[in-house]
């Protein structure tokens, strides 16, 4: 299993024409995003307190599920 933070994973999705790609762009531009975390609740709490414009949290949920699958392969 890989050992990467969610931030490291989401950066691999930058440039995609998808909701996760858009989320990746928002996160890449957010200097305060918890870059070393792999904890769903910590990241979800951060995004709830610091929402990105026109970005539903459901996109984060999907991205986090993809992240967990990516770690396993």
Biopython code that builds the backbone (N, CA, C, O; Angstrom):
import numpy as np
from Bio.PDB.StructureBuilder import StructureBuilder

atoms = [
    (1, "UNK", "N", (0.833, -1.179, 0.000)),
    (1, "UNK", "CA", (0.000, 0.000, 0.000)),
    (1, "UNK", "C", (0.881, 1.248, 0.000)),
    (1, "UNK", "O", (1.898, 1.306, 0.692)),
    (2, "UNK", "N", (0.478, 2.237, -0.782)),
    (2, "UNK", "CA", (1.217, 3.492, -0.864)),
    (2, "UNK", "C", (1.031, 4.296, 0.419)),
    (2, "UNK", "O", (0.070, 4.095, 1.160)),
    (3, "UNK", "N", (1.961, 5.203, 0.665)),
    (3, "UNK", "CA", (1.893, 6.054, 1.838)),
    (3, "UNK", "C", (1.996, 7.514, 1.399)),
    (3, "UNK", "O", (3.065, 8.121, 1.474)),
    (4, "UNK", "N", (0.877, 8.067, 0.942)),
    (4, "UNK", "CA", (0.818, 9.447, 0.471)),
    (4, "UNK", "C", (-0.349, 10.163, 1.129)),
    (4, "UNK", "O", (-1.364, 9.550, 1.460)),
    (5, "UNK", "N", (-0.193, 11.460, 1.312)),
    (5, "UNK", "CA", (-1.294, 12.251, 1.847)),
    (5, "UNK", "C", (-2.348, 12.460, 0.761)),
    (5, "UNK", "O", (-2.090, 12.246, -0.423)),
    (6, "UNK", "N", (-3.529, 12.880, 1.182)),
    (6, "UNK", "CA", (-4.583, 13.177, 0.222)),
    (6, "UNK", "C", (-4.129, 14.286, -0.720)),
    (6, "UNK", "O", (-4.423, 14.242, -1.915)),
    (7, "UNK", "N", (-3.428, 15.262, -0.201)),
    (7, "UNK", "CA", (-2.929, 16.376, -1.023)),
    (7, "UNK", "C", (-2.016, 15.856, -2.142)),
    (7, "UNK", "O", (-2.129, 16.286, -3.290)),
    (8, "UNK", "N", (-1.130, 14.947, -1.807)),
    (8, "UNK", "CA", (-0.229, 14.388, -2.832)),
    (8, "UNK", "C", (-1.036, 13.675, -3.912)),
    (8, "UNK", "O", (-0.724, 13.783, -5.098)),
    (9, "UNK", "N", (-2.059, 12.955, -3.507)),
    (9, "UNK", "CA", (-2.907, 12.278, -4.476)),
    (9, "UNK", "C", (-3.669, 13.273, -5.347)),
    (9, "UNK", "O", (-3.650, 13.167, -6.573)),
    (10, "UNK", "N", (-4.341, 14.242, -4.715)),
    (10, "UNK", "CA", (-5.222, 15.131, -5.476)),
    (10, "UNK", "C", (-4.428, 15.947, -6.491)),
    (10, "UNK", "O", (-4.972, 16.344, -7.521)),
    (11, "UNK", "N", (-3.175, 16.197, -6.221)),
    (11, "UNK", "CA", (-2.347, 16.932, -7.191)),
    (11, "UNK", "C", (-2.149, 16.123, -8.475)),
    (11, "UNK", "O", (-1.903, 16.700, -9.534)),
    (12, "UNK", "N", (-2.253, 14.810, -8.393)),
    (12, "UNK", "CA", (-2.141, 13.988, -9.604)),
    (12, "UNK", "C", (-3.365, 14.130, -10.486)),
    (12, "UNK", "O", (-3.343, 13.721, -11.646)),
    (13, "UNK", "N", (-4.437, 14.706, -9.953)),
    (13, "UNK", "CA", (-5.699, 14.847, -10.688)),
    (13, "UNK", "C", (-5.869, 16.245, -11.299)),
    (13, "UNK", "O", (-6.872, 16.521, -11.958)),
    (14, "UNK", "N", (-4.889, 17.120, -11.078)),
    (14, "UNK", "CA", (-4.959, 18.475, -11.648)),
    (14, "UNK", "C", (-4.991, 18.396, -13.164)),
    (14, "UNK", "O", (-4.353, 17.541, -13.778)),
    (15, "UNK", "N", (-5.745, 19.304, -13.747)),
    (15, "UNK", "CA", (-5.829, 19.383, -15.197)),
    (15, "UNK", "C", (-6.917, 18.520, -15.803)),
    (15, "UNK", "O", (-7.200, 18.626, -16.997)),
    (16, "UNK", "N", (-7.525, 17.672, -15.004)),
    (16, "UNK", "CA", (-8.625, 16.844, -15.511)),
    (16, "UNK", "C", (-9.865, 17.708, -15.729)),
    (16, "UNK", "O", (-10.132, 18.633, -14.962)),
    (17, "UNK", "N", (-10.600, 17.404, -16.757)),
    (17, "UNK", "CA", (-11.881, 18.073, -17.007)),
    (17, "UNK", "C", (-12.966, 17.280, -16.287)),
    (17, "UNK", "O", (-13.788, 16.609, -16.912)),
    (18, "UNK", "N", (-12.950, 17.371, -14.967)),
    (18, "UNK", "CA", (-13.898, 16.624, -14.130)),
    (18, "UNK", "C", (-14.087, 17.384, -12.824)),
    (18, "UNK", "O", (-13.305, 18.281, -12.510)),
    (19, "UNK", "N", (-15.111, 17.033, -12.064)),
    (19, "UNK", "CA", (-15.271, 17.669, -10.753)),
    (19, "UNK", "C", (-14.055, 17.463, -9.848)),
    (19, "UNK", "O", (-13.679, 18.368, -9.103)),
    (20, "UNK", "N", (-13.442, 16.284, -9.906)),
    (20, "UNK", "CA", (-12.258, 16.049, -9.072)),
    (20, "UNK", "C", (-11.088, 16.896, -9.568)),
    (20, "UNK", "O", (-10.293, 17.381, -8.762)),
    (21, "UNK", "N", (-10.973, 17.076, -10.866)),
    (21, "UNK", "CA", (-9.940, 17.953, -11.404)),
    (21, "UNK", "C", (-10.120, 19.383, -10.938)),
    (21, "UNK", "O", (-9.147, 20.064, -10.614)),
    (22, "UNK", "N", (-11.369, 19.842, -10.905)),
    (22, "UNK", "CA", (-11.655, 21.187, -10.415)),
    (22, "UNK", "C", (-11.336, 21.300, -8.923)),
    (22, "UNK", "O", (-10.767, 22.298, -8.479)),
    (23, "UNK", "N", (-11.702, 20.281, -8.159)),
    (23, "UNK", "CA", (-11.354, 20.258, -6.741)),
    (23, "UNK", "C", (-9.840, 20.320, -6.571)),
    (23, "UNK", "O", (-9.342, 21.042, -5.708)),
    (24, "UNK", "N", (-9.118, 19.579, -7.379)),
    (24, "UNK", "CA", (-7.654, 19.581, -7.312)),
    (24, "UNK", "C", (-7.093, 20.973, -7.559)),
    (24, "UNK", "O", (-6.136, 21.381, -6.901)),
    (25, "UNK", "N", (-7.672, 21.698, -8.492)),
    (25, "UNK", "CA", (-7.213, 23.069, -8.772)),
    (25, "UNK", "C", (-7.462, 23.973, -7.571)),
    (25, "UNK", "O", (-6.600, 24.774, -7.211)),
    (26, "UNK", "N", (-8.634, 23.852, -6.949)),
    (26, "UNK", "CA", (-8.940, 24.654, -5.756)),
    (26, "UNK", "C", (-7.948, 24.343, -4.638)),
    (26, "UNK", "O", (-7.413, 25.251, -4.003)),
    (27, "UNK", "N", (-7.708, 23.058, -4.405)),
    (27, "UNK", "CA", (-6.812, 22.653, -3.319)),
    (27, "UNK", "C", (-5.393, 23.130, -3.597)),
    (27, "UNK", "O", (-4.712, 23.596, -2.684)),
    (28, "UNK", "N", (-4.941, 23.023, -4.832)),
    (28, "UNK", "CA", (-3.582, 23.448, -5.182)),
    (28, "UNK", "C", (-3.384, 24.939, -4.926)),
    (28, "UNK", "O", (-2.276, 25.375, -4.613)),
    (29, "UNK", "N", (-4.448, 25.715, -5.058)),
    (29, "UNK", "CA", (-4.358, 27.149, -4.828)),
    (29, "UNK", "C", (-4.628, 27.578, -3.391)),
    (29, "UNK", "O", (-4.633, 28.772, -3.092)),
    (30, "UNK", "N", (-4.851, 26.625, -2.509)),
    (30, "UNK", "CA", (-5.200, 26.903, -1.114)),
    (30, "UNK", "C", (-3.979, 26.678, -0.226)),
    (30, "UNK", "O", (-3.644, 25.541, 0.108)),
    (31, "UNK", "N", (-3.323, 27.764, 0.150)),
    (31, "UNK", "CA", (-2.093, 27.669, 0.943)),
    (31, "UNK", "C", (-2.319, 27.077, 2.329)),
    (31, "UNK", "O", (-1.376, 26.582, 2.945)),
    (32, "UNK", "N", (-3.547, 27.120, 2.829)),
    (32, "UNK", "CA", (-3.833, 26.625, 4.180)),
    (32, "UNK", "C", (-4.331, 25.178, 4.206)),
    (32, "UNK", "O", (-4.546, 24.626, 5.285)),
    (33, "UNK", "N", (-4.517, 24.560, 3.046)),
    (33, "UNK", "CA", (-5.026, 23.188, 3.011)),
    (33, "UNK", "C", (-4.070, 22.274, 3.780)),
    (33, "UNK", "O", (-2.854, 22.399, 3.631)),
    (34, "UNK", "N", (-4.595, 21.357, 4.599)),
    (34, "UNK", "CA", (-3.735, 20.446, 5.377)),
    (34, "UNK", "C", (-3.026, 19.426, 4.472)),
    (34, "UNK", "O", (-3.543, 18.340, 4.210)),
    (35, "UNK", "N", (-1.859, 19.797, 4.015)),
    (35, "UNK", "CA", (-1.140, 19.045, 2.987)),
    (35, "UNK", "C", (-0.631, 17.671, 3.421)),
    (35, "UNK", "O", (-0.370, 16.819, 2.572)),
    (36, "UNK", "N", (-0.490, 17.445, 4.706)),
    (36, "UNK", "CA", (0.097, 16.186, 5.163)),
    (36, "UNK", "C", (-0.919, 15.210, 5.734)),
    (36, "UNK", "O", (-0.555, 14.147, 6.236)),
    (37, "UNK", "N", (-2.184, 15.571, 5.656)),
    (37, "UNK", "CA", (-3.224, 14.734, 6.267)),
    (37, "UNK", "C", (-3.723, 13.656, 5.311)),
    (37, "UNK", "O", (-3.792, 13.841, 4.096)),
    (38, "UNK", "N", (-4.065, 12.529, 5.915)),
    (38, "UNK", "CA", (-4.747, 11.459, 5.194)),
    (38, "UNK", "C", (-6.036, 11.081, 5.929)),
    (38, "UNK", "O", (-6.621, 10.027, 5.676)),
    (39, "UNK", "N", (-6.468, 11.952, 6.839)),
    (39, "UNK", "CA", (-7.627, 11.699, 7.683)),
    (39, "UNK", "C", (-8.885, 12.312, 7.077)),
    (39, "UNK", "O", (-8.976, 13.529, 6.915)),
    (40, "UNK", "N", (-9.842, 11.471, 6.747)),
    (40, "UNK", "CA", (-11.088, 11.926, 6.115)),
    (40, "UNK", "C", (-11.779, 13.011, 6.930)),
    (40, "UNK", "O", (-12.159, 14.045, 6.380)),
    (41, "UNK", "N", (-11.947, 12.793, 8.225)),
    (41, "UNK", "CA", (-12.685, 13.746, 9.049)),
    (41, "UNK", "C", (-11.963, 15.083, 9.176)),
    (41, "UNK", "O", (-12.601, 16.135, 9.132)),
    (42, "UNK", "N", (-10.663, 15.055, 9.331)),
    (42, "UNK", "CA", (-9.898, 16.303, 9.420)),
    (42, "UNK", "C", (-10.054, 17.117, 8.134)),
    (42, "UNK", "O", (-10.295, 18.324, 8.181)),
    (43, "UNK", "N", (-9.915, 16.454, 6.996)),
    (43, "UNK", "CA", (-10.009, 17.146, 5.711)),
    (43, "UNK", "C", (-11.436, 17.617, 5.446)),
    (43, "UNK", "O", (-11.639, 18.725, 4.950)),
    (44, "UNK", "N", (-12.412, 16.794, 5.768)),
    (44, "UNK", "CA", (-13.804, 17.161, 5.581)),
    (44, "UNK", "C", (-14.152, 18.374, 6.441)),
    (44, "UNK", "O", (-14.829, 19.292, 5.976)),
    (45, "UNK", "N", (-13.698, 18.381, 7.674)),
    (45, "UNK", "CA", (-13.938, 19.506, 8.567)),
    (45, "UNK", "C", (-13.311, 20.784, 7.995)),
    (45, "UNK", "O", (-13.931, 21.847, 8.022)),
    (46, "UNK", "N", (-12.101, 20.676, 7.486)),
    (46, "UNK", "CA", (-11.443, 21.838, 6.887)),
    (46, "UNK", "C", (-12.271, 22.375, 5.718)),
    (46, "UNK", "O", (-12.503, 23.580, 5.614)),
    (47, "UNK", "N", (-12.708, 21.483, 4.854)),
    (47, "UNK", "CA", (-13.472, 21.917, 3.684)),
    (47, "UNK", "C", (-14.843, 22.470, 4.052)),
    (47, "UNK", "O", (-15.359, 23.350, 3.362)),
    (48, "UNK", "N", (-15.434, 21.972, 5.117)),
    (48, "UNK", "CA", (-16.715, 22.517, 5.579)),
    (48, "UNK", "C", (-16.532, 23.934, 6.127)),
    (48, "UNK", "O", (-17.384, 24.798, 5.923)),
    (49, "UNK", "N", (-15.422, 24.165, 6.821)),
    (49, "UNK", "CA", (-15.157, 25.486, 7.384)),
    (49, "UNK", "C", (-14.602, 26.465, 6.349)),
    (49, "UNK", "O", (-14.696, 27.679, 6.534)),
    (50, "UNK", "N", (-14.026, 25.948, 5.263)),
    (50, "UNK", "CA", (-13.408, 26.772, 4.226)),
    (50, "UNK", "C", (-13.878, 26.309, 2.849)),
    (50, "UNK", "O", (-13.076, 25.808, 2.061)),
    (51, "UNK", "N", (-15.166, 26.470, 2.552)),
    (51, "UNK", "CA", (-15.698, 25.922, 1.296)),
    (51, "UNK", "C", (-15.157, 26.656, 0.067)),
    (51, "UNK", "O", (-14.882, 27.855, 0.107)),
    (52, "UNK", "N", (-15.015, 25.911, -1.008)),
    (52, "UNK", "CA", (-14.620, 26.479, -2.294)),
    (52, "UNK", "C", (-15.897, 26.836, -3.055)),
    (52, "UNK", "O", (-16.885, 26.103, -3.011)),
    (53, "UNK", "N", (-15.861, 27.948, -3.737)),
    (53, "UNK", "CA", (-17.024, 28.418, -4.480)),
    (53, "UNK", "C", (-17.464, 27.387, -5.519)),
    (53, "UNK", "O", (-16.643, 26.850, -6.262)),
    (54, "UNK", "N", (-18.762, 27.122, -5.558)),
    (54, "UNK", "CA", (-19.351, 26.187, -6.526)),
    (54, "UNK", "C", (-18.736, 24.793, -6.464)),
    (54, "UNK", "O", (-18.591, 24.131, -7.491)),
    (55, "UNK", "N", (-18.373, 24.345, -5.258)),
    (55, "UNK", "CA", (-17.752, 23.028, -5.111)),
    (55, "UNK", "C", (-18.452, 22.271, -3.988)),
    (55, "UNK", "O", (-18.121, 22.459, -2.818)),
    (56, "UNK", "N", (-19.433, 21.404, -4.335)),
    (56, "UNK", "CA", (-20.119, 20.637, -3.292)),
    (56, "UNK", "C", (-19.178, 19.637, -2.618)),
    (56, "UNK", "O", (-18.255, 19.112, -3.243)),
    (57, "UNK", "N", (-19.425, 19.388, -1.354)),
    (57, "UNK", "CA", (-18.590, 18.437, -0.606)),
    (57, "UNK", "C", (-18.702, 17.018, -1.146)),
    (57, "UNK", "O", (-17.838, 16.185, -0.872)),
    (58, "UNK", "N", (-19.733, 16.737, -1.894)),
    (58, "UNK", "CA", (-19.858, 15.397, -2.477)),
    (58, "UNK", "C", (-18.680, 15.102, -3.416)),
    (58, "UNK", "O", (-18.304, 13.941, -3.580)),
    (59, "UNK", "N", (-18.101, 16.128, -4.027)),
    (59, "UNK", "CA", (-16.926, 15.916, -4.875)),
    (59, "UNK", "C", (-15.723, 15.478, -4.035)),
    (59, "UNK", "O", (-14.920, 14.647, -4.461)),
    (60, "UNK", "N", (-15.617, 16.053, -2.836)),
    (60, "UNK", "CA", (-14.554, 15.620, -1.928)),
    (60, "UNK", "C", (-14.771, 14.164, -1.529)),
    (60, "UNK", "O", (-13.820, 13.383, -1.502)),
    (61, "UNK", "N", (-16.007, 13.794, -1.222)),
    (61, "UNK", "CA", (-16.291, 12.409, -0.835)),
    (61, "UNK", "C", (-15.866, 11.440, -1.927)),
    (61, "UNK", "O", (-15.247, 10.414, -1.645)),
    (62, "UNK", "N", (-16.195, 11.760, -3.167)),
    (62, "UNK", "CA", (-15.810, 10.910, -4.297)),
    (62, "UNK", "C", (-14.292, 10.864, -4.448)),
    (62, "UNK", "O", (-13.711, 9.801, -4.667)),
    (63, "UNK", "N", (-13.661, 12.022, -4.328)),
    (63, "UNK", "CA", (-12.209, 12.091, -4.460)),
    (63, "UNK", "C", (-11.517, 11.291, -3.355)),
    (63, "UNK", "O", (-10.511, 10.626, -3.604)),
    (64, "UNK", "N", (-12.057, 11.357, -2.135)),
    (64, "UNK", "CA", (-11.430, 10.624, -1.043)),
    (64, "UNK", "C", (-11.570, 9.117, -1.239)),
    (64, "UNK", "O", (-10.653, 8.358, -0.925)),
    (65, "UNK", "N", (-12.702, 8.692, -1.753)),
    (65, "UNK", "CA", (-12.878, 7.267, -2.054)),
    (65, "UNK", "C", (-11.892, 6.824, -3.135)),
    (65, "UNK", "O", (-11.293, 5.753, -3.033)),
    (66, "UNK", "N", (-11.726, 7.649, -4.167)),
    (66, "UNK", "CA", (-10.733, 7.356, -5.210)),
    (66, "UNK", "C", (-9.323, 7.306, -4.626)),
    (66, "UNK", "O", (-8.520, 6.450, -4.997)),
    (67, "UNK", "N", (-9.032, 8.219, -3.722)),
    (67, "UNK", "CA", (-7.732, 8.261, -3.045)),
    (67, "UNK", "C", (-7.464, 6.959, -2.304)),
    (67, "UNK", "O", (-6.376, 6.393, -2.417)),
    (68, "UNK", "N", (-8.443, 6.481, -1.549)),
    (68, "UNK", "CA", (-8.251, 5.219, -0.794)),
    (68, "UNK", "C", (-7.998, 4.058, -1.760)),
    (68, "UNK", "O", (-7.143, 3.213, -1.494)),
    (69, "UNK", "N", (-8.724, 4.007, -2.866)),
    (69, "UNK", "CA", (-8.498, 2.962, -3.866)),
    (69, "UNK", "C", (-7.118, 3.098, -4.493)),
    (69, "UNK", "O", (-6.434, 2.099, -4.714)),
    (70, "UNK", "N", (-6.706, 4.327, -4.779)),
    (70, "UNK", "CA", (-5.390, 4.585, -5.366)),
    (70, "UNK", "C", (-4.278, 4.123, -4.448)),
    (70, "UNK", "O", (-3.274, 3.586, -4.917)),
    (71, "UNK", "N", (-4.436, 4.320, -3.153)),
    (71, "UNK", "CA", (-3.419, 3.885, -2.199)),
    (71, "UNK", "C", (-3.208, 2.372, -2.235)),
    (71, "UNK", "O", (-2.100, 1.885, -2.011)),
    (72, "UNK", "N", (-4.270, 1.644, -2.516)),
    (72, "UNK", "CA", (-4.201, 0.186, -2.494)),
    (72, "UNK", "C", (-3.611, -0.419, -3.751)),
    (72, "UNK", "O", (-3.260, -1.598, -3.760)),
    (73, "UNK", "N", (-3.494, 0.380, -4.834)),
    (73, "UNK", "CA", (-2.997, -0.166, -6.104)),
    (73, "UNK", "C", (-1.683, 0.403, -6.505)),
    (73, "UNK", "O", (-1.144, 0.037, -7.549)),
]
sb = StructureBuilder()
sb.init_structure("model")
sb.init_model(0)
sb.init_chain("A")
sb.init_seg("    ")
for serial, (resi, resn, name, xyz) in enumerate(atoms, 1):
    if name == "N":
        sb.init_residue(resn, " ", resi, " ")
    sb.init_atom(name, np.array(xyz, "f"), 0.0, 1.0, " ", f" {name:<3s}", serial, name[0])
structure = sb.get_structure()
